[in-house]
């Protein structure tokens, strides 16, 4: 990540000596193990699929490390597992998890265009789409109910705007979603595991790739949003996640959206750099995800989502 003159990523600061764990320790004590091809996070596979993915794919990806953990860094035998579920936004932020917990957790994922929503969410979709998406959600629940062990962590990441879609039939509403997440909470806690609910990205008005000037085209001007406005759009969704996490137990909520903004605006660049943070309006680039990893590392340690700070 190339820094702009006179600026540096805001997390690269001295640790607060009054805390057990400082953010700078994630920067200074761990070098990101960047082996593998992070650019593949958007290439469709069995464990990152579209609506055509089937129930058995979800089960296989979350049950078998060789399938669901492809391209992930190894951990010691017997290490806990981090299960990443959700939609394309989960896939986009996955490189941050890959770095932050390397060596301490195995990672398995099943992410899909269907996401992880209550059954009513798909009522107005075409029959084949609906049937396959219901199967995927059912497969995720089935796998987690069988394979979760104490110390494991389930991570849910989804696009906030999908939660508030309009349902012509009226069968789906926001309370349906909250109930759905509460059911996931009960499933995870019943297995003595932990649940991490991630907020969503701020997003930008135009595709990030169109916000960088080229010799043929000038940069688009519609690439920034006032920080207050961008964060306010996320508040309703984040309130749901915060409410679920506030019920206690090993359930956590991480709102990373402010980290993608400067003090006043949210735009297409990683703060403090000239690196592109979004390749479209709402999906992180590899650089955007990697930028977040030290903050994720600090959150996991400070909130005790993980028992100890991962070491190289």
C-alpha positions as CSV (number, residue, x, y, z in Angstrom):
1,X,0.0,0.0,0.0
2,X,1.6,3.2,-1.1
3,X,1.3,6.1,1.3
4,X,0.4,9.6,0.1
5,X,3.0,12.3,0.9
6,X,2.7,13.5,4.4
7,X,0.1,10.8,5.4
8,X,0.2,7.3,6.9
9,X,-2.4,4.7,7.6
10,X,-4.1,5.8,10.8
11,X,-3.6,2.5,12.6
12,X,0.2,2.7,12.4
13,X,0.5,4.5,15.8
14,X,2.1,3.7,19.1
15,X,0.2,1.2,21.3
16,X,-1.7,2.6,24.2
17,X,0.4,1.5,27.2
18,X,-2.7,1.5,29.4
19,X,-4.2,-1.5,27.6
20,X,-3.3,-5.1,27.5
21,X,-3.0,-5.1,23.8
22,X,-2.2,-2.2,21.5
23,X,-3.1,-1.9,17.8
24,X,0.5,-1.2,16.8
25,X,1.5,-4.6,18.0
26,X,-0.5,-6.1,15.1
27,X,1.4,-3.9,12.7
28,X,4.9,-4.3,14.3
29,X,5.0,-7.8,15.5
30,X,3.4,-9.6,12.6
31,X,4.3,-9.5,8.9
32,X,1.4,-10.4,6.7
33,X,2.0,-13.8,5.2
34,X,0.9,-13.0,1.7
35,X,1.4,-16.4,0.2
36,X,-1.3,-17.5,-2.2
37,X,-3.4,-15.6,-4.7
38,X,-5.6,-13.0,-2.9
39,X,-6.9,-11.9,-6.3
40,X,-8.9,-15.2,-6.4
41,X,-11.3,-14.0,-3.8
42,X,-13.8,-13.2,-6.5
43,X,-13.3,-16.2,-8.7
44,X,-16.3,-18.6,-8.4
45,X,-15.6,-21.9,-6.7
46,X,-17.4,-24.6,-4.9
47,X,-17.2,-22.6,-1.6
48,X,-17.8,-19.2,-3.2
49,X,-20.7,-19.7,-5.4
50,X,-23.8,-18.2,-7.0
51,X,-27.4,-19.1,-6.5
52,X,-26.8,-22.4,-8.3
53,X,-24.7,-23.8,-5.5
54,X,-26.4,-26.7,-3.7
55,X,-26.9,-27.8,-0.1
56,X,-24.2,-30.4,-0.2
57,X,-21.7,-27.8,-1.2
58,X,-22.3,-25.8,1.9
59,X,-22.0,-29.0,4.1
60,X,-18.8,-30.1,2.4
61,X,-17.2,-26.6,2.5
62,X,-17.8,-26.2,6.3
63,X,-17.1,-29.8,7.2
64,X,-14.0,-30.5,5.2
65,X,-10.8,-28.4,5.7
66,X,-9.4,-29.6,2.4
67,X,-12.5,-28.2,0.6
68,X,-13.6,-25.2,2.6
69,X,-10.1,-24.1,3.5
70,X,-8.5,-24.0,0.1
71,X,-5.9,-21.2,-0.2
72,X,-6.0,-20.6,3.5
73,X,-2.8,-20.7,5.6
74,X,-2.3,-23.8,7.8
75,X,-2.6,-23.9,11.6
76,X,-1.3,-26.4,14.1
77,X,-3.2,-29.6,14.5
78,X,-6.1,-29.3,16.9
79,X,-6.4,-25.5,16.4
80,X,-9.9,-24.0,16.5
81,X,-11.7,-23.2,13.2
82,X,-13.1,-19.9,12.0
83,X,-16.1,-20.5,9.8
84,X,-16.8,-17.6,7.4
85,X,-20.3,-17.4,6.0
86,X,-22.4,-14.8,4.2
87,X,-22.4,-13.3,0.7
88,X,-19.9,-11.6,-1.6
89,X,-19.0,-9.1,1.1
90,X,-17.7,-11.9,3.3
91,X,-15.6,-13.1,0.4
92,X,-14.2,-9.6,-0.1
93,X,-13.0,-9.1,3.5
94,X,-11.6,-12.7,3.8
95,X,-8.0,-11.7,3.1
96,X,-8.0,-9.7,6.4
97,X,-9.0,-12.8,8.3
98,X,-6.5,-14.9,6.4
99,X,-3.7,-12.7,7.7
100,X,-5.0,-11.8,11.2
101,X,-5.5,-15.4,12.4
102,X,-2.9,-17.2,10.4
103,X,-1.3,-20.0,12.4
104,X,-3.9,-19.8,15.2
105,X,-7.1,-20.8,13.4
106,X,-8.0,-22.9,10.5
107,X,-10.4,-21.0,8.2
108,X,-13.3,-22.6,6.3
109,X,-15.7,-20.7,4.2
110,X,-19.0,-21.0,2.4
111,X,-20.0,-17.7,0.8
112,X,-22.7,-17.3,-1.8
113,X,-24.7,-14.8,-3.8
114,X,-27.7,-16.2,-1.8
115,X,-26.2,-15.0,1.4
116,X,-27.5,-16.3,4.8
117,X,-31.0,-15.0,5.1
118,X,-34.3,-16.3,6.6
119,X,-36.5,-18.5,4.4
120,X,-39.0,-15.7,3.8
121,X,-36.3,-13.6,2.2
122,X,-36.4,-15.8,-0.9
123,X,-40.2,-16.1,-1.3
124,X,-40.3,-13.7,-4.2
125,X,-37.4,-15.1,-6.1
126,X,-37.7,-17.5,-9.1
127,X,-38.4,-21.1,-8.1
128,X,-35.0,-22.5,-8.9
129,X,-33.1,-19.6,-7.3
130,X,-35.3,-19.9,-4.2
131,X,-34.9,-23.7,-3.9
132,X,-31.2,-23.6,-4.2
133,X,-30.8,-20.7,-1.8
134,X,-32.9,-22.4,0.8
135,X,-30.8,-25.5,0.4
136,X,-27.6,-23.5,0.9
137,X,-28.9,-21.9,4.1
138,X,-30.1,-25.3,5.3
139,X,-26.7,-26.8,4.5
140,X,-24.9,-24.1,6.5
141,X,-27.0,-24.7,9.6
142,X,-26.7,-28.4,9.3
143,X,-22.9,-28.3,9.0
144,X,-22.4,-25.9,11.8
145,X,-24.7,-27.9,14.1
146,X,-22.4,-30.9,13.5
147,X,-18.9,-29.6,13.3
148,X,-18.7,-26.6,15.7
149,X,-16.5,-27.2,18.7
150,X,-15.7,-25.1,21.8
151,X,-13.3,-22.3,20.8
152,X,-14.5,-22.2,17.2
153,X,-15.7,-18.9,15.8
154,X,-18.5,-18.3,13.2
155,X,-18.2,-15.1,11.3
156,X,-21.2,-13.7,9.4
157,X,-20.7,-10.9,6.9
158,X,-23.4,-9.7,4.5
159,X,-24.4,-6.6,2.5
160,X,-26.6,-4.3,4.6
161,X,-28.8,-3.2,1.7
162,X,-30.0,-6.8,1.1
163,X,-31.5,-6.9,4.6
164,X,-33.8,-4.0,3.8
165,X,-35.1,-5.3,0.4
166,X,-38.8,-4.8,-0.4
167,X,-40.8,-8.0,-0.3
168,X,-43.8,-7.8,-2.7
169,X,-45.5,-10.7,-0.9
170,X,-45.0,-9.1,2.5
171,X,-43.6,-12.3,3.9
172,X,-40.2,-10.9,4.7
173,X,-39.4,-8.0,7.1
174,X,-36.7,-6.8,9.3
175,X,-38.0,-8.7,12.4
176,X,-37.6,-11.9,10.3
177,X,-33.9,-11.1,9.9
178,X,-33.3,-10.4,13.5
179,X,-35.1,-13.6,14.5
180,X,-32.9,-15.5,12.0
181,X,-29.7,-14.1,13.5
182,X,-30.9,-14.9,17.0
183,X,-31.4,-18.5,15.9
184,X,-27.9,-18.6,14.5
185,X,-26.7,-17.2,17.9
186,X,-28.5,-20.0,19.7
187,X,-27.0,-22.7,17.4
188,X,-23.5,-21.4,17.9
189,X,-23.8,-21.0,21.7
190,X,-25.3,-24.4,22.0
191,X,-22.1,-25.8,20.6
192,X,-20.0,-23.6,23.0
193,X,-18.5,-21.7,20.1
194,X,-18.4,-17.9,19.4
195,X,-20.3,-15.8,16.9
196,X,-18.7,-12.7,15.3
197,X,-21.1,-10.4,13.5
198,X,-19.4,-8.0,11.1
199,X,-20.9,-4.7,10.1
200,X,-20.8,-3.6,6.4
201,X,-18.7,-1.4,4.3
202,X,-19.6,2.3,3.7
203,X,-19.5,1.9,-0.1
204,X,-19.1,4.7,-2.6
205,X,-21.3,6.4,-5.2
206,X,-19.3,5.2,-8.3
207,X,-17.3,2.1,-9.1
208,X,-13.9,2.5,-7.5
209,X,-12.2,1.5,-10.7
210,X,-13.8,4.6,-12.4
211,X,-12.5,6.9,-9.7
212,X,-8.9,6.7,-10.8
213,X,-7.9,8.8,-13.7
214,X,-6.3,7.3,-16.8
215,X,-4.7,8.9,-19.9
216,X,-8.0,8.2,-21.7
217,X,-10.5,9.2,-19.1
218,X,-10.6,11.6,-16.2
219,X,-11.6,10.4,-12.8
220,X,-15.3,10.5,-12.0
221,X,-16.2,13.2,-9.6
222,X,-18.9,11.2,-7.8
223,X,-16.5,9.2,-5.6
224,X,-16.9,10.7,-2.2
225,X,-19.6,10.7,0.5
226,X,-19.7,12.7,3.7
227,X,-18.6,10.4,6.5
228,X,-21.7,11.2,8.6
229,X,-24.0,10.4,5.7
230,X,-22.2,7.2,4.8
231,X,-22.2,5.9,8.4
232,X,-25.8,6.9,9.0
233,X,-26.9,4.6,6.1
234,X,-25.4,1.7,8.0
235,X,-27.0,2.5,11.4
236,X,-30.3,0.5,11.0
237,X,-28.4,-2.7,10.0
238,X,-25.7,-2.2,12.6
239,X,-28.4,-1.6,15.3
240,X,-29.7,-5.1,14.6
241,X,-26.3,-6.7,15.0
242,X,-25.5,-4.7,18.1
243,X,-28.8,-5.8,19.7
244,X,-28.0,-9.4,19.1
245,X,-24.5,-9.1,20.4
246,X,-25.7,-7.1,23.5
247,X,-27.6,-10.1,24.7
248,X,-24.5,-11.6,26.1
249,X,-22.7,-14.9,25.6
250,X,-19.8,-15.2,23.3
251,X,-21.4,-13.0,20.6
252,X,-19.5,-10.0,19.2
253,X,-20.1,-7.2,16.8
254,X,-17.4,-5.3,14.9
255,X,-18.2,-2.1,13.1
256,X,-15.2,-1.4,10.9
257,X,-16.9,1.1,8.6
258,X,-15.4,4.2,10.1
259,X,-11.9,2.8,9.4
260,X,-12.6,3.2,5.7
261,X,-13.1,6.9,6.0
262,X,-11.0,10.0,6.8
263,X,-12.2,12.4,9.4
264,X,-14.7,13.9,7.0
265,X,-15.3,11.8,3.9
266,X,-15.5,8.2,2.7
267,X,-14.1,7.6,-0.7
268,X,-12.5,5.0,-3.0
269,X,-9.1,5.0,-1.5
270,X,-7.6,3.3,1.5
271,X,-7.2,6.1,4.1
272,X,-3.7,7.6,4.0
273,X,-2.8,6.0,0.7
274,X,-3.2,6.1,-3.0
275,X,-4.4,2.4,-3.1
276,X,-7.9,1.6,-4.3
277,X,-10.2,0.3,-1.5
278,X,-13.2,-0.6,-3.6
279,X,-13.2,-2.0,-7.1
280,X,-16.9,-1.3,-7.5
281,X,-19.4,0.5,-5.3
282,X,-19.4,-1.9,-2.4
283,X,-16.7,-4.6,-2.6
284,X,-13.3,-4.3,-1.1
285,X,-10.2,-4.8,-3.1
286,X,-7.4,-6.9,-1.8
287,X,-5.7,-3.7,-0.6
288,X,-8.8,-2.6,1.1
289,X,-9.2,-5.9,3.0
290,X,-5.5,-6.1,3.9
291,X,-5.6,-2.6,5.2
292,X,-8.2,-3.8,7.8
293,X,-6.3,-6.7,9.1
294,X,-4.3,-5.0,12.0
295,X,-7.6,-3.5,13.2
296,X,-9.3,-6.9,13.0
297,X,-6.3,-8.4,14.9
298,X,-6.6,-5.8,17.6
299,X,-10.4,-6.3,17.9
300,X,-10.2,-10.1,18.1
301,X,-7.6,-9.8,20.9
302,X,-9.1,-6.9,22.9
303,X,-12.6,-8.4,22.9
304,X,-11.3,-11.9,23.6
305,X,-12.8,-13.4,20.5
306,X,-9.5,-15.2,20.3
307,X,-7.8,-16.4,23.5
308,X,-4.3,-15.2,22.6
309,X,-2.7,-12.9,20.2
310,X,-1.7,-14.8,17.0
311,X,2.1,-14.9,16.5
312,X,4.0,-15.4,13.3
